[in-house]
């Protein structure tokens, strides 16, 4: 069976202004705050939604030369990667005791792009 692969869509990035709006403005609801925090964590780590869903700080954060880093394997493509934990990501991890709150990708997008 010969399946045609769909072309990947254009990758969109948040601007610095959009990131500032998400981090500096008081949010209307606790639920929206959690969605924004999960999205910001993705921005600061580069984790795709499917990887964020599997992420567990206790398993995937290790110390390397005195710094916290994420060592993980991408779900799509099974490629291992290592990235530093930026201070912004560390603050979010501390806020949620290592477990970033996750809801469905569809719902996250619905909240963010209403």
DOTIDO-38740 format. One line per field, with one value per atom (N, C-alpha, C): atom name; residue number from 1; x, y, z. Coordinates in steps of 0.001 Angstrom, whole numbers. Layout:
name <- c(CA, ...)
resi <- c(NUM, ...)
east <- c(X, ...)
north <- c(Y, ...)
up <- c(Z, ...)
This chain:
name <- c(N, CA, C, N, CA, C, N, CA, C, N, CA, C, N, CA, C, N, CA, C, N, CA, C, N, CA, C, N, CA, C, N, CA, C, N, CA, C, N, CA, C, N, CA, C, N, CA, C, N, CA, C, N, CA, C, N, CA, C, N, CA, C, N, CA, C, N, CA, C, N, CA, C, N, CA, C, N, CA, C, N, CA, C, N, CA, C, N, CA, C, N, CA, C, N, CA, C, N, CA, C, N, CA, C, N, CA, C, N, CA, C, N, CA, C, N, CA, C, N, CA, C, N, CA, C, N, CA, C, N, CA, C, N, CA, C, N, CA, C, N, CA, C, N, CA, C, N, CA, C, N, CA, C, N, CA, C, N, CA, C, N, CA, C, N, CA, C, N, CA, C, N, CA, C, N, CA, C, N, CA, C, N, CA, C, N, CA, C, N, CA, C, N, CA, C, N, CA, C, N, CA, C, N, CA, C, N, CA, C, N, CA, C, N, CA, C, N, CA, C, N, CA, C, N, CA, C, N, CA, C, N, CA, C, N, CA, C, N, CA, C, N, CA, C, N, CA, C, N, CA, C, N, CA, C, N, CA, C, N, CA, C, N, CA, C, N, CA, C, N, CA, C, N, CA, C, N, CA, C, N, CA, C, N, CA, C, N, CA, C, N, CA, C, N, CA, C, N, CA, C, N, CA, C, N, CA, C, N, CA, C, N, CA, C, N, CA, C, N, CA, C, N, CA, C, N, CA, C, N, CA, C, N, CA, C, N, CA, C, N, CA, C, N, CA, C, N, CA, C, N, CA, C, N, CA, C, N, CA, C, N, CA, C, N, CA, C, N, CA, C, N, CA, C, N, CA, C, N, CA, C, N, CA, C, N, CA, C, N, CA, C, N, CA, C, N, CA, C)
resi <- c(1, 1, 1, 2, 2, 2, 3, 3, 3, 4, 4, 4, 5, 5, 5, 6, 6, 6, 7, 7, 7, 8, 8, 8, 9, 9, 9, 10, 10, 10, 11, 11, 11, 12, 12, 12, 13, 13, 13, 14, 14, 14, 15, 15, 15, 16, 16, 16, 17, 17, 17, 18, 18, 18, 19, 19, 19, 20, 20, 20, 21, 21, 21, 22, 22, 22, 23, 23, 23, 24, 24, 24, 25, 25, 25, 26, 26, 26, 27, 27, 27, 28, 28, 28, 29, 29, 29, 30, 30, 30, 31, 31, 31, 32, 32, 32, 33, 33, 33, 34, 34, 34, 35, 35, 35, 36, 36, 36, 37, 37, 37, 38, 38, 38, 39, 39, 39, 40, 40, 40, 41, 41, 41, 42, 42, 42, 43, 43, 43, 44, 44, 44, 45, 45, 45, 46, 46, 46, 47, 47, 47, 48, 48, 48, 49, 49, 49, 50, 50, 50, 51, 51, 51, 52, 52, 52, 53, 53, 53, 54, 54, 54, 55, 55, 55, 56, 56, 56, 57, 57, 57, 58, 58, 58, 59, 59, 59, 60, 60, 60, 61, 61, 61, 62, 62, 62, 63, 63, 63, 64, 64, 64, 65, 65, 65, 66, 66, 66, 67, 67, 67, 68, 68, 68, 69, 69, 69, 70, 70, 70, 71, 71, 71, 72, 72, 72, 73, 73, 73, 74, 74, 74, 75, 75, 75, 76, 76, 76, 77, 77, 77, 78, 78, 78, 79, 79, 79, 80, 80, 80, 81, 81, 81, 82, 82, 82, 83, 83, 83, 84, 84, 84, 85, 85, 85, 86, 86, 86, 87, 87, 87, 88, 88, 88, 89, 89, 89, 90, 90, 90, 91, 91, 91, 92, 92, 92, 93, 93, 93, 94, 94, 94, 95, 95, 95, 96, 96, 96, 97, 97, 97, 98, 98, 98, 99, 99, 99, 100, 100, 100, 101, 101, 101, 102, 102, 102, 103, 103, 103, 104, 104, 104, 105, 105, 105, 106, 106, 106, 107, 107, 107, 108, 108, 108, 109, 109, 109, 110, 110, 110, 111, 111, 111, 112, 112, 112, 113, 113, 113, 114, 114, 114)
east <- c(836, 0, 882, 699, 1515, 738, 1076, 393, 1172, 447, 1085, 1268, 2443, 2708, 2277, 1637, 1207, 2410, 2490, 3580, 3438, 4554, 4458, 3992, 3229, 2754, 3863, 3591, 4559, 4703, 5926, 6177, 6033, 5184, 4965, 5612, 6177, 6845, 6155, 6137, 5646, 6691, 6249, 7158, 7488, 8508, 8843, 7668, 6970, 5803, 4715, 4451, 3432, 3833, 5113, 5584, 5408, 5711, 5550, 4082, 3188, 1760, 1328, 1881, 1507, 2107, 3308, 3978, 3671, 3392, 3284, 1863, 880, -496, -1194, -1999, -2787, -3820, -3972, -4887, -6254, -7240, -8616, -8963, -8496, -8877, -7651, -7793, -6721, -6452, -7523, -7383, -6584, -6871, -6133, -4673, -4421, -3047, -2248, -2863, -2185, -1887, -2816, -2609, -1453, -1445, -366, 968, 989, 2238, 2775, 1896, 2337, 2905, 2258, 2739, 4080, 4209, 5489, 6593, 6276, 7276, 7741, 6812, 7190, 8117, 7817, 8656, 10069, 10175, 11484, 12289, 11630, 12348, 12424, 11511, 11471, 10726, 10065, 9339, 8067, 7849, 6593, 5516, 4257, 3152, 3248, 3497, 3535, 4666, 5769, 6867, 6558, 5920, 5526, 4588, 3715, 2755, 3466, 4604, 5352, 6417, 6661, 7753, 7503, 8531, 8505, 9839, 9789, 11023, 11886, 11260, 12040, 12872, 12375, 13082, 13976, 13580, 14218, 15130, 15198, 16132, 17287, 18491, 19708, 20659, 21652, 22683, 23863, 24345, 25540, 26377, 27562, 28468, 27783, 27004, 26360, 25101, 24638, 23426, 22372, 21111, 20013, 19840, 19733, 19464, 18360, 17684, 16671, 17312, 17273, 17702, 16471, 16149, 14869, 14986, 14018, 13970, 12650, 12736, 11532, 10637, 9347, 8404, 8380, 8324, 8329, 9775, 10184, 11546, 12487, 12102, 12894, 14316, 14506, 15845, 16107, 17244, 17572, 18017, 17785, 18242, 18570, 19366, 19768, 19646, 18924, 18790, 18895, 19447, 19524, 18149, 17966, 16730, 16951, 16304, 16433, 15759, 16164, 15552, 14023, 13505, 12053, 11365, 11966, 11408, 11521, 12626, 12816, 11760, 11424, 10375, 9032, 8725, 7464, 7479, 8605, 8713, 8523, 9112, 8971, 7524, 6877, 5485, 4570, 4858, 4004, 4682, 5661, 6415, 6806, 7344, 7904, 6937, 5651, 4657, 3865, 4250, 3547, 2138, 1107, -267, -535, -1114, -1371, -2842, -3418, -4751, -4589, -5651, -5528, -4993, -4272, -3706, -4812, -5898, -7024, -7555, -7721, -8212, -7194, -5904, -4877, -4942, -5012, -5103, -6375, -7461, -8727, -8612, -7979, -7804, -6858, -5781, -4758, -5144, -5946, -6237, -7711, -8378, -9813, -10104)
north <- c(-1177, 0, 1243, 2120, 3310, 4529, 4962, 6106, 7377, 8412, 9704, 10382, 10926, 11651, 13091, 13596, 14987, 15888, 16965, 17916, 18589, 18777, 19458, 20902, 21379, 22763, 23717, 24971, 26003, 26061, 26158, 26268, 27728, 27967, 29328, 29474, 30630, 30906, 32073, 32041, 33193, 34291, 35525, 36664, 36987, 37803, 38221, 38959, 39745, 40477, 39510, 38470, 37488, 36733, 36380, 35718, 36642, 37927, 38885, 39008, 38999, 39062, 37862, 36701, 35498, 35480, 36016, 35924, 37096, 38276, 39483, 39913, 39363, 39777, 38832, 39393, 38498, 37772, 36506, 35702, 35613, 35375, 35400, 34226, 33047, 31870, 31026, 30244, 29313, 28314, 27863, 26884, 27461, 28681, 29321, 29534, 29850, 30019, 28723, 27602, 26309, 26010, 26337, 26127, 26992, 28256, 29159, 28675, 28238, 27741, 26526, 25618, 24450, 24891, 25857, 26377, 27074, 27866, 28533, 27514, 26460, 25414, 24807, 24610, 24109, 25096, 26382, 27401, 27396, 27268, 27335, 26048, 24939, 23665, 23134, 23563, 23030, 21705, 21290, 20021, 20142, 19179, 19087, 18629, 18833, 18447, 16964, 16088, 14645, 14308, 15065, 14842, 15448, 16611, 17234, 16320, 15667, 14759, 13599, 13159, 12039, 12501, 13804, 14352, 14148, 13689, 13525, 14043, 15142, 15783, 14828, 13953, 13020, 12070, 11716, 10767, 11457, 12629, 13213, 14404, 14863, 15940, 15348, 15618, 15142, 16322, 16137, 17149, 16849, 17868, 17741, 18990, 18810, 19909, 20984, 20546, 21467, 22144, 21751, 22348, 21282, 21683, 20778, 20745, 19535, 19370, 18332, 18427, 17437, 16457, 15180, 14116, 13281, 13185, 12611, 12067, 11313, 10805, 11254, 11850, 12321, 11144, 11330, 10274, 10071, 11179, 11077, 11045, 9960, 9827, 9144, 9016, 8288, 8825, 10133, 10726, 11236, 10843, 11358, 12821, 13580, 14964, 15371, 16407, 16976, 18486, 19094, 20550, 21072, 22288, 22857, 23292, 23254, 23762, 25244, 26086, 27528, 27964, 29096, 29559, 29690, 30134, 30278, 28908, 27895, 26535, 25994, 26290, 25832, 26422, 27708, 28338, 27628, 27266, 26559, 25169, 24484, 23167, 23277, 24306, 24506, 24815, 25637, 26016, 24791, 23812, 22621, 21367, 21539, 20426, 19347, 19797, 18878, 18294, 18513, 17952, 19082, 19473, 20522, 20016, 20808, 20354, 20266, 19152, 18902, 18592, 19218, 18840, 18440, 18085, 17646, 18780, 18410, 19381, 20223, 19591, 20301, 21376, 21034, 22000, 23118, 22751, 23781, 24797, 24309, 25207, 26041, 25425, 26147, 27316, 27088, 28159, 29235, 28816, 29784, 30584, 30003, 30659, 30940, 31332, 31595, 32835)
up <- c(0, 0, 0, -919, -1078, -564, 638, 1226, 910, 521, 305, 1642, 1840, 3080, 2902, 3914, 3897, 4134, 3380, 3562, 4931, 5634, 6921, 6731, 7677, 7626, 8006, 7800, 8150, 9668, 10136, 11571, 11960, 12951, 13433, 14794, 15039, 16302, 16988, 18328, 19072, 18989, 18874, 18906, 20359, 20560, 21922, 22553, 21755, 22250, 22722, 21940, 22320, 23582, 23699, 24926, 26130, 25948, 27042, 27444, 26465, 26783, 27615, 27295, 28040, 29443, 29601, 30898, 31820, 31260, 32078, 32407, 31748, 31997, 32963, 33874, 34727, 33869, 34118, 33306, 33961, 33154, 33632, 34530, 34176, 34949, 35278, 36310, 36701, 35573, 34914, 33835, 32664, 32278, 31186, 31564, 32818, 33287, 33112, 33416, 33261, 31792, 30907, 29467, 28972, 29394, 28986, 29553, 30797, 31384, 30629, 30234, 29460, 28115, 27495, 26204, 26365, 27418, 27667, 27929, 28661, 28905, 27581, 26664, 25339, 24635, 24747, 24112, 24686, 25999, 26659, 26542, 26181, 26073, 24647, 23793, 22433, 22335, 23407, 23379, 22548, 21681, 20949, 21925, 21561, 22456, 22835, 21853, 22151, 23131, 23069, 24010, 25375, 25383, 26642, 27429, 26703, 27325, 28048, 27505, 28097, 29092, 29155, 29960, 31451, 32138, 33591, 34121, 34837, 35315, 36138, 36927, 37759, 36916, 35727, 34861, 33836, 33379, 32204, 32476, 33728, 34050, 34840, 34352, 35007, 35169, 36023, 36221, 35305, 34625, 33792, 34012, 34543, 34847, 35686, 36673, 37596, 37082, 35897, 35331, 35104, 35263, 34932, 33418, 32888, 31462, 31285, 30165, 29818, 28850, 29201, 28296, 28008, 26732, 26351, 24942, 24523, 23147, 22534, 21378, 20695, 20348, 20532, 20175, 18667, 17927, 16470, 16010, 15441, 14941, 15902, 17170, 18161, 18310, 18077, 18162, 19581, 20173, 21507, 21404, 22472, 22492, 23923, 24030, 25312, 25191, 26124, 26117, 27547, 27708, 29056, 29537, 30842, 31436, 31727, 30931, 31107, 32405, 32964, 34220, 34134, 32987, 32829, 32930, 32320, 32388, 33808, 34482, 35862, 36780, 36575, 37395, 37207, 35972, 35710, 36339, 36258, 36892, 38405, 38997, 40440, 40810, 39995, 40250, 40289, 39432, 39333, 39881, 40743, 41337, 40328, 39211, 38227, 37214, 37375, 36454, 35810, 34624, 33900, 33572, 33859, 33589, 32089, 31669, 30253, 30048, 29038, 28568, 27111, 26450, 25060, 24177, 23147, 22220, 21580, 21245, 20638, 21591, 22859, 23848, 24087, 24143, 24324, 23201, 21971, 20817, 20852, 21299, 21387, 22368, 23512, 24500, 23993, 23322, 22906, 21677, 20809, 19524, 19344, 20443, 20350, 19563)
